[in-house]
Every structure is written in structure tokens, then in C-alpha cells.
Amino acid sequence: MQTNLFIDGAWRPAADGRTFAVEDPATERELARVADGGAEDALAAVAAAGKALPAWSARSPRERAEILRRAFELMIERRDEIAHLIVQENGKALRDAVGEVMYAAEFFRWYAEEAVRALGEMSTAPNGANRILVQLQPIGVSLLVTPWNFPAAMATRKIGPALAAGCTVVLKPASATPLTALAIAEVLAAAGVPAGAVNVVPATRSSEVIGAMLRDSRIRKLSFTGSTEVGRLLLAQAAERVVSCSMELGGNAPFIVLDDADVDAAVHGAMVAKMRNGGQACTAANRFYVQRGIAPAFVTRLVAAMAALRMGNGLDADVDVGPLVNAEARDKVQELVEDAVTRGARVRLGGRTPAGTGFFYPPTVLDAVPRDARLLSEEIFGPVAPIVEFDAEHDAVRLANDTEYGLVSYLYTKDLARGLRLAERLDTGMVGLNRGLVSDPAAPFGGMKQSGIGREGGHDGLLEFMEKKYLAVEW
């Protein structure tokens, strides 16, 4: 297990010798002490990335692709080891962690394939005077900031396209889950990524570290995944030097069940959309809007499905729901549930923090949730499903769109035409139509409104790390 910073192909302590503790949220025990990077370390990483950039960007697309393909293979070989590491520092159930490693590895495979497809354009100017040539070039040294909830997938979803495009990177992982990021650095080094092309700087001094890098003229790209509040601050800092930004921010996903839906399919989709990583996902279903005629059956079956989940330490293969990431996250969930109950919501399952060690919160279902409950407007980030009934489908669309967020929506109906019609009216960058999972390395992931800027995944993800250069040519 690596615990030092990874800069210029070498493992090193923080310049000032500082470290910080990484805890297991199931046991509240210290797993390791990790080097706590500061501004000096961050700038050393930027310098290393800057030095490595010319040679890495000059490599042929096929060479970069083969290295990414090897990283995919190595990550699959180390699947169980990395999954256990994720469980220990993140808390999620082992099967969720294994699924994350497989998903994360796919970004290396997908961008190994995309690296050779950075195609330009050629056309004749309308007046016939010249040719218009458009080339795609790597944007340059890229700062990647990732969250704790998917420590492997959020790293590879950024590193993969950046390396494929010919960029070099500095990754600043969340301080709650740095060990997974450092393990991925090991994988990339073993796959043949040259020194300086990938640097990893764990740090608790996030503002100091990120601020120092954004002020450095060598940083040309910021790719951030995290809360909308932090995203706004980073956008303001990036504006000082007009740094290109990709932002994958908060969500408040509505899950709409129309009265003609297959109830069993809707409940199955709800369990996937709500309970992946115990609800700690920006794509997690946050608000359930169920048409009145089908609501009793949906609620009854959802309660039964949630009640069947086993909560415990995620390392146990039989566990379905692990702890939340820390005490603050658990207490915030309890606070939102209590607010809803105070306003008149009815607890159908769960709803109370259990006694004992670990940051656990049980699967919880609330119905009769009033429209002014905070958990309908704030991200819950926990295993809580609040249900609101509606009458007409236009009410569902109005309620779903009544938020500053616009990441993803879920919609269940047997009528495909009806579903497509409503999907077009939902103000979100993604819609799961009769599906509880939308994430796919081959698809453009991202939101509207205050849920973000740009897209990750698919060909769009590669373009986020490239600049278009136009050449006017006569011949």
C-alpha cells in the first residue's frame, strides 16, 4: 500500500513532512497515514507534468493507446486488491467496490480505443479562396480533482481521456480516499506511463494546494467532480487565468413512476438508482414522484426490497449496505430525515441512526413527504427514499424540474412514446428511461444548469482535453 505522494515517477513524502490519517468508516480505525501535500509539492507536480508534456504529446496515438490498454489489463488483474482498498477507505459494500473497479478500468480501455480517433476536419471555404483545416491538439497540463464516493472511477474517467489526448496530469484526490488513487498511480506506472505524465498529490489543505496550481501558468485545464458549492469557487479562481474547466457537480435526481409502469421493474430500477454506493452518488435518485394510482403498490414493494438489504461492514460478502463515509455525512442524513418527519412525512422503514461503532445509516423509506421538506431540495447522499405522489404527468415534470440541478432523471412507463415525450421535457443532461443506471464509459456523462459544464465519457470526454486549431491554407 503506497502512502506517499507520486511526483515525477517517484514516491516521496510531503516537503514539510506532514501526514494525515485515513480511517475505515465501518470500524472508525486508522488504516494508514498518508503524505499531506502542500503548495510546494503541488507546484513540483505541475513542474513534472510540464516537463513530461512535450514528449508525451509527441508520442503516436497508438503508443498512448497501448499504454492505456495495458493499464486496463493490470487494473483487472488487481481488481480484488483495489476493491478491498475501496471498501476499507470508502465503506461501500464489496460487490459495489468490485463493480466500481470494473467500471473504472473500462475508462482505460475505452480511451485506449479513442486515442486513435482524435480526427480533424478539412473543407473548402465557401468563397473557394482557401481550404479550412481543423486540427485537434492536447490542451496541456491538466489538474484533476476527484471526490471520495467513487475514488477509482472518478480518477480513471479523467486520467483516461487526458492521457489519450496527449495531456499530462496532476491528480488531487479526496483526502478521505487517497489510497485508491495512489494504487491507480502504481497501475499506470507499471503500464508504462512515463515519469511526470501522471502525478498524484493527496492533501487535506485543498484550498491551498488547488489554488497554487490554478495560479500556475502551466495549468491549462481543470476537471473537477464534487459539490456545486465548491465548483462555483473553483470556477471563480479559474476565471482569473481563463483556465478551461470541466465541472461535474451536484445532483437532485427525480425518479418518476407513471401509472402505467411495470411496478416490479420500477422497484428494481429504484433500488439500483437509489442504493448504488448506499445512495452516496450524484446520480442517486433523490426524489421519488409516483403517480397516485400506482403509489400504494410501489411503496409496499420498495419497502420490502429495502428491508431485505443487509447492513454491515462492506468487507463481508453478504453485506448490501456499508457505512456512510464519515460522521458528518451520517448526521446530515439523519438531520434531513428528522426535518421531513417534523413537517409531516411518514417513516415506512428505517429513519434512525443505529447505536454502535461505524458511520451506519439504515435503508429508509418515507412517504407522504411534504413539498417543503429539505430532502427534496438538498442532496441526501444516503440510503433514504422520499416518496411524493402526483396526479397528472405535467405535475411530475414541473416537480422534477423545480431545482437548480439538472444532472439525471429516471422515468418508468410501459409507453415508450410517452416516455420519450416526457424525457425531452426534463431539464437534465441524462435520462434513465426504464433504467436505474445511466453511467457508461461510452456515453457523454454530464448535466445541465448548476449540475455542471462539459461532458465526461464517450468521444466528448476526449474532446474536453483537446483544443481545436484552425489553419487557413491555399494550394
Secondary structure in CASP SS format (residue, H / E / C, confidence):
PFRMAT SS
TARGET T0000
AUTHOR 0000-0000-0000
METHOD secondary structure of the structure
MODEL  1
M C 1.00
Q C 1.00
T C 1.00
N C 1.00
L E 1.00
F E 1.00
I E 1.00
D C 1.00
G C 1.00
A E 1.00
W E 1.00
R E 1.00
P C 1.00
A C 1.00
A C 1.00
D C 1.00
G C 1.00
R C 1.00
T E 1.00
F E 1.00
A E 1.00
V E 1.00
E E 1.00
D C 1.00
P C 1.00
A C 1.00
T C 1.00
E C 1.00
R C 1.00
E E 1.00
L E 1.00
A E 1.00
R E 1.00
V E 1.00
A E 1.00
D C 1.00
G C 1.00
G C 1.00
A H 1.00
E H 1.00
D H 1.00
A H 1.00
L H 1.00
A H 1.00
A H 1.00
V H 1.00
A H 1.00
A H 1.00
A H 1.00
G H 1.00
K H 1.00
A H 1.00
L H 1.00
P H 1.00
A H 1.00
W H 1.00
S H 1.00
A H 1.00
R C 1.00
S C 1.00
P H 1.00
R H 1.00
E H 1.00
R H 1.00
A H 1.00
E H 1.00
I H 1.00
L H 1.00
R H 1.00
R H 1.00
A H 1.00
F H 1.00
E H 1.00
L H 1.00
M H 1.00
I H 1.00
E H 1.00
R C 1.00
R H 1.00
D H 1.00
E H 1.00
I H 1.00
A H 1.00
H H 1.00
L H 1.00
I H 1.00
V H 1.00
Q H 1.00
E H 1.00
N H 1.00
G C 1.00
K C 1.00
A C 1.00
L H 1.00
R H 1.00
D H 1.00
A H 1.00
V H 1.00
G H 1.00
E H 1.00
V H 1.00
M H 1.00
Y H 1.00
A H 1.00
A H 1.00
E H 1.00
F H 1.00
F H 1.00
R H 1.00
W H 1.00
Y H 1.00
A H 1.00
E H 1.00
E H 1.00
A H 1.00
V H 1.00
R H 1.00
A C 1.00
L C 1.00
G C 1.00
E E 1.00
M E 1.00
S E 1.00
T E 1.00
A C 1.00
P C 1.00
N C 1.00
G C 1.00
A C 1.00
N C 1.00
R E 1.00
I E 1.00
L E 1.00
V E 1.00
Q E 1.00
L E 1.00
Q E 1.00
P E 1.00
I C 1.00
G C 1.00
V E 1.00
S E 1.00
L E 1.00
L E 1.00
V E 1.00
T C 1.00
P C 1.00
W C 1.00
N C 1.00
F C 1.00
P C 1.00
A C 1.00
A H 1.00
M H 1.00
A H 1.00
T H 1.00
R H 1.00
K H 1.00
I H 1.00
G H 1.00
P H 1.00
A H 1.00
L H 1.00
A H 1.00
A H 1.00
G C 1.00
C C 1.00
T C 1.00
V E 1.00
V E 1.00
L E 1.00
K E 1.00
P C 1.00
A C 1.00
S C 1.00
A C 1.00
T C 1.00
P H 1.00
L H 1.00
T H 1.00
A H 1.00
L H 1.00
A H 1.00
I H 1.00
A H 1.00
E H 1.00
V H 1.00
L H 1.00
A H 1.00
A H 1.00
A H 1.00
G C 1.00
V C 1.00
P C 1.00
A C 1.00
G C 1.00
A C 1.00
V E 1.00
N E 1.00
V E 1.00
V C 1.00
P C 1.00
A C 1.00
T C 1.00
R C 1.00
S H 1.00
S H 1.00
E H 1.00
V H 1.00
I H 1.00
G H 1.00
A H 1.00
M H 1.00
L H 1.00
R C 1.00
D C 1.00
S C 1.00
R C 1.00
I E 1.00
R E 1.00
K E 1.00
L E 1.00
S E 1.00
F E 1.00
T E 1.00
G C 1.00
S C 1.00
T H 1.00
E H 1.00
V H 1.00
G H 1.00
R H 1.00
L H 1.00
L H 1.00
L H 1.00
A H 1.00
Q H 1.00
A H 1.00
A H 1.00
E C 1.00
R C 1.00
V C 1.00
V C 1.00
S E 1.00
C E 1.00
S E 1.00
M E 1.00
E E 1.00
L C 1.00
G C 1.00
G C 1.00
N C 1.00
A E 1.00
P E 1.00
F E 1.00
I E 1.00
V E 1.00
L C 1.00
D C 1.00
D C 1.00
A C 1.00
D C 1.00
V H 1.00
D H 1.00
A H 1.00
A H 1.00
V H 1.00
H H 1.00
G H 1.00
A H 1.00
M H 1.00
V H 1.00
A H 1.00
K H 1.00
M H 1.00
R H 1.00
N H 1.00
G H 1.00
G H 1.00
Q C 1.00
A C 1.00
C C 1.00
T C 1.00
A C 1.00
A E 1.00
N E 1.00
R E 1.00
F E 1.00
Y E 1.00
V E 1.00
Q E 1.00
R C 1.00
G C 1.00
I C 1.00
A H 1.00
P H 1.00
A H 1.00
F H 1.00
V H 1.00
T H 1.00
R H 1.00
L H 1.00
V H 1.00
A H 1.00
A H 1.00
M H 1.00
A H 1.00
A C 1.00
L C 1.00
R C 1.00
M E 1.00
G C 1.00
N C 1.00
G C 1.00
L C 1.00
D C 1.00
A C 1.00
D C 1.00
V C 1.00
D C 1.00
V E 1.00
G C 1.00
P C 1.00
L C 1.00
V C 1.00
N C 1.00
A H 1.00
E H 1.00
A H 1.00
R H 1.00
D H 1.00
K H 1.00
V H 1.00
Q H 1.00
E H 1.00
L H 1.00
V H 1.00
E H 1.00
D H 1.00
A H 1.00
V H 1.00
T H 1.00
R C 1.00
G C 1.00
A C 1.00
R E 1.00
V E 1.00
R E 1.00
L E 1.00
G C 1.00
G C 1.00
R C 1.00
T C 1.00
P C 1.00
A C 1.00
G C 1.00
T C 1.00
G C 1.00
F C 1.00
F C 1.00
Y C 1.00
P C 1.00
P C 1.00
T E 1.00
V E 1.00
L E 1.00
D E 1.00
A C 1.00
V C 1.00
P C 1.00
R C 1.00
D C 1.00
A C 1.00
R H 1.00
L H 1.00
L H 1.00
S C 1.00
E C 1.00
E C 1.00
I C 1.00
F C 1.00
G C 1.00
P C 1.00
V E 1.00
A E 1.00
P E 1.00
I E 1.00
V E 1.00
E E 1.00
F E 1.00
D C 1.00
A C 1.00
E H 1.00
H H 1.00
D H 1.00
A H 1.00
V H 1.00
R H 1.00
L H 1.00
A H 1.00
N H 1.00
D C 1.00
T C 1.00
E C 1.00
Y E 1.00
G E 1.00
L C 1.00
V E 1.00
S E 1.00
Y E 1.00
L E 1.00
Y E 1.00
T C 1.00
K C 1.00
D C 1.00
L H 1.00
A H 1.00
R H 1.00
G H 1.00
L H 1.00
R H 1.00
L H 1.00
A H 1.00
E H 1.00
R H 1.00
L C 1.00
D C 1.00
T C 1.00
G C 1.00
M E 1.00
V E 1.00
G E 1.00
L E 1.00
N C 1.00
R C 1.00
G C 1.00
L C 1.00
V C 1.00
S C 1.00
D C 1.00
P C 1.00
A C 1.00
A C 1.00
P C 1.00
F E 1.00
G C 1.00
G C 1.00
M E 1.00
K E 1.00
Q C 1.00
S C 1.00
G E 1.00
I E 1.00
G C 1.00
R C 1.00
E E 1.00
G C 1.00
G H 1.00
H H 1.00
D H 1.00
G H 1.00
L H 1.00
L H 1.00
E C 1.00
F C 1.00
M E 1.00
E E 1.00
K E 1.00
K E 1.00
Y E 1.00
L E 1.00
A E 1.00
V E 1.00
E C 1.00
W C 1.00
END
